[in-house]
Amino acid sequence: MRSFSLIKAFLLCCVSVSGSESQTVQVQPGEEINLLCPNISTTPTQTDWLRLVNRTKSSCVSSLYESDGSPSFCHGFQNGEYEMSSNVSTVFLKIKHVDLSDSGLYFCGFYIKKHTVIAKVIELSVQDESDRRINLITVILGSLTVLLTIVIVGLAVKIRKLQTGTRNNRGPDHLNYAALSFQTRRSRTPEVETRVSYTACR
């Protein structure tokens, strides 16, 4: 959005930018794309598509006078890959097979009262195949990192529970008692009986 503002400020010295819209469009190489621009002219006039590459190199793409006229394509855009058309409400620029060289800022302008008025600015971003691979690898590695983190946390919780359970099964005063009872034979003296009882602990 900032780049659009800078470009608009730069263009003020030579064209009029009045209520223009800005848009970003992302496409894959080989796709077909239609760039749309609102028709702000109330009378027949010349409509132009312009392109700015790397914010420094500008070029004319095509021109059209009236909606039923034949478009004129500028140098480098006469290869049949571009089509320009217009109706009462919209001006179109079709790119049939997009490639990386089509990336840039596209301006739709109308010649009104001796000034070119920019009606719309479109940033066309064509994604590189290597960028797509890098993005895919980043997503896969991120997913694996999250999965491994979940597994590690799960194992740590399980180990903690096992350690806590072992401690609870053993009391601090876990003692075993055994009672021993001995009885001696009766002596000749009636009424006398001896019992010995031992209690052992360990």
Secondary structure, DSSP 4 states (H G I P E B T S, - for coil): -HHHHHHHHHHTTTSEEEEEEEEEEEE-TT--EEEEEE---SS--EEEEEEEETTTEEEEEEEEESTTSPPEEPTT--SSSEEEEE-SSEEEEEESS--GGG-EEEEEEEEETTEEEEEEEEEEEEPPHHHHHHHHHHHHHHHHHHHHHHHHHHHHHHHHHHHHHHHHHS-TT---EEEEEEEPPPPSSTT---EEEEEEE-
